[in-house]
Each structure stands twice: as structure tokens, then as C-alpha cells.
């Protein structure tokens, strides 16, 4: 039995509130072009400086920080490339464009955080077994510079970190690094005062714990988006209640909400509406979904009688 499909896509002109929101939302990555360029350049230069000074000063903290900063440069480039890909137009082969690339980048960035952390742990444990001398002043200077560079870059991404997982990945790498650098400064000062050199790897391990905690959330969220889970800022129950309460709607089934990219959400649903439907109803609902739930890509199928629909049972996907 074939169903008539009514597709309705909310576009910018349907709903003033939606148009305004759309401008601030799906084009978010564009606003971060400067942040990516500045962050990647500063961090690349900083990695070189840290490797040179870390080698000269024989400081594990500096060298591990440089390795971590290198993972930052890669993280920024990944997120940047994904943000650019997400803006490419759809093709016949990729009908959503390349929006999903932003989810893959967030996933890769979460993995990168764990790899960087693993490297620091291995080095730190090695260093606890065989403590080495640490040249205080150089270390403190370079690490202080690290706090400034990473802190400033993190601030550039701060406003986007809640609305876009890809930006959050970039933000986390930067914030984690500002933390690593702060740890290096504290360790060096303590060593200068007490001469107790195992503070250096101990602080490295402390920073690792913090990065793991923040990285875990990023990993969980990006895996969920890759699995087409409902994005965290949306409650499926609330959307179902909203759709079920619409005038003339007797039931809602086959409701799916998933992420098209790290900052755009899609929805499909079957609405049982015995009185039939019209375009005005569809456009109003799509506008409301965009406005209230930030779901900008809704496709609704209207049915007069649910008994004919084989997707109606709750256990059928």
C-alpha cells in the first residue's frame, strides 16, 4: 500500500524567528574561520619553540607539552576542514552535502585527545623511574607563553562550544593545553623551591586525569551522533508531546531525530491526522520545530488512518 508523502522543509522565509535563528546556527562554522587560522598558526609556531627549548632544557614536561600541542594543531586543522566541508553543497551522490564530516572530525578529535594523553602517561611514568634535572627558568617562560597562546585560542572557540560539538573538540584541546602549561609552570616553581624533581611527571599525570575527564564527554557525544542518536539538547518526549498535541493529530509514530552535522538536526515523523492536511499546517509545524527545538530539517508524513502503516508499531524501525 503506498502512502502519499508530504514533504515540508522549513525555509528561511517561512518563519521570521526561524530565519533569524538559522543565520546564527547553521553558519556558525564560518564565524570560526579566523579562530581556526589564528589558532593553528600560533600553535604550530609554539610546537617548534617547545621542542627546541624542551630538548635544550631536558624537560619532559615541555616535550610532552609540545607533542600534545602538535595534536592540537592537527585537531584544529581537522575541525577546520570539517567546518569547511559541512558548507559544501549537496550532490546527487551526497544528498546532505558533507555535513556528517563534522561528526567524524569530532570523533577523530576525541580519539586524538586519548592518544596524546597516552603519550604523556608513558613519558611521565618513565620519568618517575628515572628523574632528570629540570632547567627552571626556560621551562617557566615557555610554558607561560603556552598558557597565553592556548588560553587565547580556547577563548576564540568558547562561544561556540555548546552549539557545535566540532567547535567543542577544538575548544577542549586548547583548554586542556592551557592546563598542561599551567601545570608545567607550577611544577617548575615547586622544583626550584624544593629540588624535588618528581613533581614534574606527577603534574603531567594530574593534567592527564583532567584531559581524560573532558575528553570522555566529547567521545561519548560524537559516538552518539555518529550512531544517529537524538542530540543532547533535544528531548524526544517533548517533541513527541508537541506533535501529538497539534490540532487534528490523533497519533504520532515512526518519529526519528538525528544529527545531520554537529550543529544541524533533522526529523522525520508520521502524523495520523484523520482530517487530512494542507501546506499551511505543514509549514507552521516545521517553523515551530525550528523555533522551539532547533530542528531545521523536518519531513512529515500525514496519514488519515494509521492501521495501514506498517511502521506504526513502536518496535518497528
Order of alpha helices (4+ residues) and beta strands (2+ residues): alpha-alpha-alpha-alpha-alpha-alpha-alpha-alpha-alpha-beta-beta-alpha-beta
